Structures are given as C-alpha cells and as structure tokens.
Amino acid sequence: MIYLNLKDRLKRTDATYRDLVSKVDELEEKMKLDFSSANQTHKELSKKLAAAKKELKKSNSLYQKLDQELNRARRDVKNYVHTLRPELDEMPKQIYYWKYEECLNSLADDPGLIERMRHAAESEETLHKSFPAAFQDIGVLVEKRKQTQIQLKSNEEYCLLKKQIAEAKRGVEDYLFSQEPKLAELSDGRMAVIRAKK
C-alpha cells in the first residue's frame, strides 16, 4: 500500500518522478514499435484476434453465414436440452449454467443430443477452417512470441533497448526508495524470500 500511495502522490506532485516514468514509457513504446512481434501481451494478442473476428463479422458475407449457422446449431442444442429439461427455463442465472452443464452430461447418450452436438461441432470446425487467422490458438501465438524473443537475443539493437528499459525502471525504483526508505527495506525483505525459494 505504501508503494501505491507513494507512486500516486509522486505522479501528482513530483516532476522528476514523472520524467523518470515517462522515460520508461517511451522506451517501452519504442520496443513495441520496433519489435512488435516479440512484445505483444497475452491481452493484446487476444484483442487482435477479437478485432479480426469483429471485422470479418462486419464485412465478410461467408463469415457471417458460417457464424449464423454455428449460432443456430448451438441454439438447437440448447433448445433440445430445454425441451427435455423444462425446469431449466425457471432457474436463476447463478445456478442455470452449472445445471445446464449437468444436464448435458446426464444426456450424453441421448441420440438427439449427440446428433445436434455433432452438427454444432462441424459448424464450428467449418468456420474455424475457413478463417484460420481469426481463430488462432492464443497459446500458439504466445509460444511464437517467446521464440521471437529468443531469436532477438542476438540482435544488438534489441538487447540495448532491453538494457535501457531495465536501467530506466531501476532509476524509477531507486527514486521511489530515496523518497521512502521504508519501501527499500520492504523490497529487500521480499527479495530475500524470493532468493530463498530458488
């Protein structure tokens, strides 16, 4: 809490701190621009996929058609389960979803459900195969990012920029510690615990 309060106070009142933080932000932005394939966060990768799907949904008629077919197939599964288990219609949302999953499991051998689930799975597979770029596995993208980072370890510009970012972050941390010595003590204790676990 000390850390957050100090950062908040310094951000509002201390020009030196703001300059140090600004330098870190500039360097990180440069890293993202110059080496974007190695520096996208999980969230950014997910957003990129979501944006691709959204754009396809808006502008690609084949995507729209296949997406509608998939949604229809999923609705068909849901309606079929509701037909066999009408009590689901009256359930509050907080218990509906797990009860619905329970019903799916209990109806696993039902031929009507099996057929509808197969159709939904085929519809989903067709959509994914038709637009593989929009349905990439996020885990695969993260792994590609890691491989790119490994390859860039031999790139001097990349290494220099990483070093500059680390130094700039250390500068921010040192400044925070100079403003609040108790923070340095807490950090030393935390680092001792981390080293002990290694």
Steps between C-alpha positions, in 0.01 A plus 500: 500500500791730578628441148170587331441808714851625436472448124166677495630796703817535295310474173290798606768713667852407386628601154819291536298184564270576206805546274649167611171317440459677167845377393401139582176542305683644198752216494229235538300662220810500278550131582139426401533692175841369398450139617123458509498126431706440814316738730128447473334406826254213530224761525620680185516175306145415613376845403659466158313172440175651628543800269561269203178310578307822544623633165412172326156501660445849367634464147527135390179335383639144520612558858155640585328198346722244677476687830120504475499127425715436806276714721193319366658163572590605855149635556361171374703312762383735773134485393514120484640479854232744621232286335619195694567697822236778514596583861804682356267775373412607853848495655681816609818574304733433793412129495377463141841452335626219719157331491503527121846336494368231734213434258741477206701239691192302602373503140836399352355178356185662356502446120323833432753693705792310348382591149450866588839521676667340198337755270612789726856365510506465120368856459768631733774304321384632161507859628845457654646330193356766270658783703806356676662840562205611713495179705866451579580334829616768743745252654665451160527877454658539844748224413585677172560819698737313733688351204535845346637634828757217510607574142532872577747435782773516235370834366715782642233767464244285682744417781602864539138612519420232759798615704387864476150404617641304794723794598211746469281278720783472753523880495128527584537242777810672645316832499204344681737350759670836550161659564386226738785302664251262666410381151862394441495296823181325395642430155819351648289268717289396202808429288649289782186284498514465120870401508430246777235329284745453209 
